[in-house]
Amino acid sequence: MSKYLVTGAAGFIASRVCEALLDEGHQVVGVDNLNDAYDPRIKEYRLNLLLEREGFCFRKADISDRQQVDSLEEDVQGASAVINLAARAGVRSSVEDPWLYYATNLTGTLNLLELCRRTGIQKFLLASTSSVYGENAPIPTPESADSDRPLQPYAASKKAAEILAYSYHYLHGLDVSVVRYFTVYGPAGRPDMVMFRFCQWVAEGRTVYINGDGTQSRGFTHVDDIARGTILALQPVGYEVFNLGGHEQMTINELLALMERLIGKKAQIVRLPRHPADMLTNYADVTKARQMLGWEPKVGLHEGVSSLVDWYMDNRELASQVLTP
């Protein structure tokens, strides 16, 4: 069995990746600074589940701090890969504080690439985003689509991290997989994302806020599919970029209607102007991941949204109190 360093371990996607690796019998060193980018209570919930697992150890550290990353050298001795899932995410808030996004997403990536170089770790996986494709991407979007015109500092910071990782592949022979995630959802998800917010707002009878007319659409991807694809991308590839995205597309209005049916309540809707940082649609072409990794999404939207609603109701005491920006 192998050892892996997983950053952002208390995060939504990373915690599920950690669970999947532990299920396979691997050792996982989880790193997170437990910041307040969104309500830390949901991060603590995820982390506490991991701390109960054999083979998991946790180090509280900020990847944007070089000294804190350097202190992980002993922990990563013999590790097969660094899986960098730590990030400041979200297109809107990156407009307000781009410096914070670059500190985590770019400088943090640099610190981890240097950790790999110094310790001889041969594999680096970087989580990126579909937001790099910008405004006029073909639908469905292949990896070859233009990603040189990101619309927000968040997407720009991720594109910069991809390029930096390539330079370490070229200079130092580091094997790099970049996985560009499309809209991810599922149990214990991020409370700043639409799925969690809609579930909470509808279940608790709170006002549901929709930016724009609700016809904007997303290719939603269940977190279990994302975790599986991330682990498959740990195989040697040289340097490759893979889309990991859902096989079903849905508008925001359709999503809300599905949520209403599953919860059994009608939403109280207030519509707001569309935010200029929001993309109108995104939907992944996953041909490359299918051919090279043997991956494709399996969890259908109805099944996946039902799993989120079930988790919410089972953990309502916590979930109803989590702050949704």
C-alpha positions as CSV (number, residue, x, y, z in Angstrom):
1,M,0.0,0.0,0.0
2,S,1.1,3.6,-0.6
3,K,1.3,6.9,1.3
4,Y,-0.2,10.1,0.0
5,L,-0.1,13.7,1.1
6,V,-3.5,15.3,0.5
7,T,-3.8,19.1,1.0
8,G,-7.1,20.7,1.8
9,A,-8.0,17.5,3.6
10,A,-11.0,19.0,5.5
11,G,-12.4,20.3,2.2
12,F,-15.3,18.9,0.4
13,I,-13.5,17.0,-2.4
14,A,-10.3,16.3,-0.6
15,S,-12.0,14.7,2.4
16,R,-13.8,12.3,0.0
17,V,-10.5,11.6,-1.8
18,C,-8.9,10.8,1.6
19,E,-11.8,8.4,2.5
20,A,-11.5,6.6,-0.9
21,L,-7.7,6.2,-0.5
22,L,-8.2,4.9,3.1
23,D,-10.8,2.5,1.8
24,E,-8.1,1.0,-0.5
25,G,-5.8,0.5,2.5
26,H,-3.4,3.4,1.8
27,Q,-1.9,5.8,4.3
28,V,-2.9,9.5,4.1
29,V,-1.3,12.5,5.5
30,G,-3.9,15.2,5.5
31,V,-3.0,18.9,5.5
32,D,-5.4,21.8,6.0
33,N,-5.3,25.2,7.7
34,L,-9.0,25.1,8.6
35,N,-9.6,28.7,7.4
36,D,-12.9,30.5,7.4
37,A,-13.4,30.8,3.7
38,Y,-16.7,29.2,4.5
39,D,-18.2,28.0,7.8
40,P,-15.5,26.0,9.6
41,R,-18.0,23.8,11.3
42,I,-18.6,21.8,8.1
43,K,-14.8,21.4,7.7
44,E,-14.5,20.1,11.3
45,Y,-17.4,17.7,10.6
46,R,-15.5,16.2,7.7
47,L,-12.1,16.2,9.5
48,N,-13.6,14.4,12.5
49,L,-14.8,11.6,10.3
50,L,-11.3,11.2,8.9
51,L,-9.6,11.3,12.3
52,E,-11.5,8.2,13.3
53,R,-9.9,6.2,10.4
54,E,-6.9,4.0,10.7
55,G,-4.1,5.1,8.4
56,F,-4.9,8.9,8.5
57,C,-2.8,11.5,10.3
58,F,-3.5,15.2,10.2
59,R,-1.1,18.2,10.1
60,K,-2.5,21.7,10.4
61,A,-0.6,23.9,8.0
62,D,-1.1,26.7,5.4
63,I,0.4,25.7,2.0
64,S,1.0,29.4,1.2
65,D,3.5,29.5,4.0
66,R,6.8,28.1,2.8
67,Q,8.2,27.2,6.3
68,Q,5.0,25.3,7.2
69,V,5.2,23.3,4.0
70,D,8.9,22.7,4.6
71,S,8.0,21.3,8.0
72,L,6.1,18.4,6.2
73,E,9.3,16.9,4.8
74,E,9.5,14.1,7.4
75,D,5.8,13.3,7.0
76,V,6.1,12.8,3.2
77,Q,9.2,10.5,3.3
78,G,8.3,7.6,1.1
79,A,5.1,9.2,-0.3
80,S,3.9,8.1,-3.7
81,A,2.3,11.5,-4.6
82,V,1.3,14.9,-3.4
83,I,-2.4,15.5,-4.2
84,N,-2.9,19.3,-4.1
85,L,-6.6,19.9,-3.5
86,A,-6.2,22.9,-1.2
87,A,-7.5,26.1,-2.8
88,R,-9.3,29.3,-2.3
89,A,-12.3,28.6,-4.5
90,G,-15.2,30.7,-5.8
91,V,-15.3,33.1,-8.7
92,R,-17.1,36.0,-7.0
93,S,-15.0,36.4,-3.8
94,S,-11.8,36.2,-5.9
95,V,-12.8,39.5,-7.4
96,E,-12.8,41.1,-3.9
97,D,-9.5,39.7,-2.6
98,P,-7.3,38.4,-5.5
99,W,-4.2,38.5,-3.4
100,L,-5.5,35.8,-1.1
101,Y,-6.3,33.6,-4.1
102,Y,-2.9,33.9,-5.5
103,A,-1.2,33.2,-2.2
104,T,-3.0,29.9,-1.8
105,N,-3.5,28.7,-5.4
106,L,-0.2,29.8,-6.9
107,T,2.4,30.3,-4.1
108,G,0.9,27.3,-2.3
109,T,1.3,25.2,-5.5
110,L,4.9,26.4,-5.8
111,N,5.7,25.4,-2.2
112,L,4.4,21.9,-2.8
113,L,6.2,21.5,-6.1
114,E,9.4,22.4,-4.3
115,L,8.6,19.9,-1.6
116,C,8.3,17.2,-4.3
117,R,11.6,18.3,-5.9
118,R,13.5,18.2,-2.6
119,T,12.1,14.9,-1.3
120,G,12.1,13.0,-4.6
121,I,8.3,12.5,-4.8
122,Q,7.7,11.7,-8.5
123,K,4.0,12.4,-8.8
124,F,2.0,15.6,-8.4
125,L,-1.7,16.0,-8.9
126,L,-3.2,19.5,-9.1
127,A,-6.9,20.3,-8.8
128,S,-7.9,23.0,-11.3
129,T,-11.2,24.3,-12.5
130,S,-13.5,24.5,-15.5
131,S,-13.5,28.3,-15.0
132,V,-10.2,28.5,-16.9
133,Y,-12.2,28.1,-20.1
134,G,-13.7,31.5,-19.9
135,E,-16.7,32.9,-21.6
136,N,-16.9,31.4,-25.1
137,A,-16.0,27.8,-24.6
138,P,-17.5,25.2,-26.9
139,I,-20.1,23.0,-25.2
140,P,-19.3,20.3,-24.3
141,T,-15.8,21.7,-23.5
142,P,-12.7,19.6,-24.4
143,E,-9.3,20.2,-22.7
144,S,-8.0,21.7,-26.0
145,A,-10.4,24.6,-25.7
146,D,-8.9,28.1,-25.2
147,S,-8.0,28.6,-21.5
148,D,-5.9,31.7,-21.9
149,R,-8.7,34.2,-21.2
150,P,-10.1,33.4,-17.7
151,L,-12.7,35.8,-16.5
152,Q,-11.9,36.0,-12.8
153,P,-8.7,36.0,-10.5
154,Y,-9.7,32.6,-9.2
155,A,-9.6,31.0,-12.7
156,A,-6.4,33.0,-13.5
157,S,-4.7,31.7,-10.4
158,K,-5.5,28.1,-11.3
159,K,-4.3,28.5,-14.9
160,A,-1.1,30.0,-13.5
161,A,-0.6,27.0,-11.2
162,E,-1.1,24.6,-14.1
163,I,1.6,26.4,-16.1
164,L,3.9,26.4,-13.1
165,A,3.4,22.6,-12.6
166,Y,4.3,22.1,-16.3
167,S,7.6,23.9,-15.7
168,Y,8.5,21.5,-12.9
169,H,7.6,18.6,-15.2
170,Y,9.9,20.0,-17.8
171,L,12.8,20.9,-15.6
172,H,12.7,18.2,-12.9
173,G,10.9,15.3,-14.6
174,L,7.9,15.5,-12.2
175,D,4.9,13.5,-13.4
176,V,1.9,15.8,-13.3
177,S,-1.8,15.3,-13.6
178,V,-4.0,18.4,-13.7
179,V,-7.7,17.7,-13.1
180,R,-10.1,20.4,-14.1
181,Y,-13.3,20.0,-12.0
182,F,-16.7,21.0,-13.2
183,T,-19.4,21.9,-10.7
184,V,-19.2,19.4,-7.9
185,Y,-22.0,18.5,-5.4
186,G,-22.9,15.9,-2.9
187,P,-23.2,15.2,0.9
188,A,-21.4,17.5,3.2
189,G,-20.7,19.9,0.3
190,R,-19.5,23.4,0.3
191,P,-22.1,25.8,1.8
192,D,-21.2,28.5,-0.7
193,M,-22.3,26.3,-3.6
194,V,-25.7,26.3,-5.1
195,M,-26.7,22.7,-4.1
196,F,-26.1,23.1,-0.4
197,R,-27.7,26.5,-0.4
198,F,-30.8,25.5,-2.2
199,C,-31.2,22.4,0.1
200,Q,-30.9,24.4,3.3
201,W,-33.0,27.3,2.1
202,V,-35.9,25.1,0.9
203,A,-35.8,22.7,3.8
204,E,-35.8,25.5,6.4
205,G,-38.3,27.7,4.6
206,R,-35.8,30.5,4.0
207,T,-35.7,32.8,1.0
208,V,-34.1,31.3,-2.1
209,Y,-31.9,33.8,-3.9
210,I,-31.3,33.2,-7.7
211,N,-28.9,35.4,-9.6
212,G,-30.3,36.1,-13.1
213,D,-33.3,34.4,-14.6
214,G,-32.2,30.8,-13.6
215,T,-31.6,29.6,-17.2
216,Q,-27.9,29.4,-16.6
217,S,-26.8,25.7,-16.6
218,R,-24.1,23.5,-15.2
219,G,-22.8,20.0,-15.8
220,F,-23.0,18.9,-12.2
221,T,-20.6,16.2,-11.0
222,H,-21.2,14.0,-7.9
223,V,-18.3,14.1,-5.4
224,D,-17.9,10.3,-5.5
225,D,-17.3,10.4,-9.2
226,I,-14.8,13.3,-8.8
227,A,-12.9,11.3,-6.0
228,R,-12.7,8.2,-8.2
229,G,-11.5,10.2,-11.2
230,T,-8.9,12.0,-9.1
231,I,-7.4,8.8,-7.8
232,L,-7.4,7.3,-11.3
233,A,-5.4,10.4,-12.4
234,L,-2.5,9.3,-10.1
235,Q,-1.2,6.9,-12.7
236,P,1.9,8.0,-14.7
237,V,1.0,10.3,-17.6
238,G,4.0,12.6,-18.0
239,Y,2.0,15.9,-18.0
240,E,-1.7,15.8,-18.9
241,V,-4.8,17.9,-18.2
242,F,-8.1,16.0,-17.7
243,N,-11.6,17.3,-17.5
244,L,-13.7,15.6,-14.7
245,G,-17.3,16.6,-15.2
246,G,-20.8,15.4,-15.0
247,H,-22.7,13.6,-17.8
248,E,-26.0,15.5,-17.1
249,Q,-26.6,19.2,-17.5
250,M,-29.3,21.1,-15.7
251,T,-30.5,24.7,-15.4
252,I,-30.6,26.4,-12.0
253,N,-34.4,26.6,-12.3
254,E,-34.6,22.8,-13.0
255,L,-32.3,22.1,-10.1
256,L,-34.5,24.1,-7.7
257,A,-37.6,22.3,-9.0
258,L,-35.9,18.9,-8.3
259,M,-34.9,20.1,-4.8
260,E,-38.5,21.1,-4.1
261,R,-39.8,17.7,-5.1
262,L,-37.3,15.8,-3.0
263,I,-37.8,17.9,0.1
264,G,-41.5,18.3,-0.3
265,K,-41.6,22.1,0.0
266,K,-42.0,25.0,-2.3
267,A,-39.3,27.6,-2.5
268,Q,-39.7,31.3,-1.7
269,I,-37.8,32.8,-4.6
270,V,-36.1,36.3,-4.9
271,R,-34.3,37.0,-8.1
272,L,-31.2,39.2,-8.2
273,P,-29.1,40.6,-11.1
274,R,-26.7,38.1,-12.7
275,H,-23.1,38.5,-11.3
276,P,-20.7,39.4,-14.1
277,A,-18.2,36.8,-12.8
278,D,-20.6,34.0,-13.3
279,M,-20.4,31.8,-16.4
280,L,-23.7,31.2,-18.3
281,T,-23.0,27.5,-18.8
282,N,-20.3,24.8,-18.5
283,Y,-20.4,21.2,-19.5
284,A,-17.4,18.8,-19.8
285,D,-16.2,16.8,-22.7
286,V,-14.6,13.8,-20.8
287,T,-13.5,11.8,-23.8
288,K,-9.8,12.2,-22.8
289,A,-10.4,11.0,-19.2
290,R,-12.5,8.1,-20.5
291,Q,-9.8,7.0,-23.0
292,M,-6.6,7.6,-20.8
293,L,-7.9,7.0,-17.3
294,G,-10.9,4.6,-17.9
295,W,-13.1,7.1,-16.1
296,E,-16.6,8.4,-16.7
297,P,-19.2,9.7,-14.3
298,K,-21.7,7.2,-13.0
299,V,-23.9,9.0,-10.4
300,G,-27.1,10.4,-12.0
301,L,-28.4,13.8,-10.9
302,H,-31.6,12.4,-9.3
303,E,-29.6,9.8,-7.4
304,G,-26.9,12.4,-6.5
305,V,-29.2,15.2,-5.3
306,S,-31.2,12.6,-3.3
307,S,-28.0,11.6,-1.5
308,L,-27.4,15.3,-0.7
309,V,-30.9,15.8,0.7
310,D,-30.7,12.5,2.7
311,W,-27.4,13.6,4.2
312,Y,-28.9,17.0,5.1
313,M,-31.9,15.6,6.8
314,D,-29.7,13.1,8.7
315,N,-27.4,15.9,9.9
316,R,-30.0,18.7,10.1
317,E,-28.9,19.9,13.5
318,L,-25.6,20.9,12.0
319,A,-26.5,21.5,8.4
320,S,-29.3,23.9,9.2
321,Q,-27.0,26.1,11.2
322,V,-24.1,26.2,8.7
323,L,-23.8,29.7,7.2
324,T,-24.5,30.0,3.5
325,P,-23.1,33.2,2.0
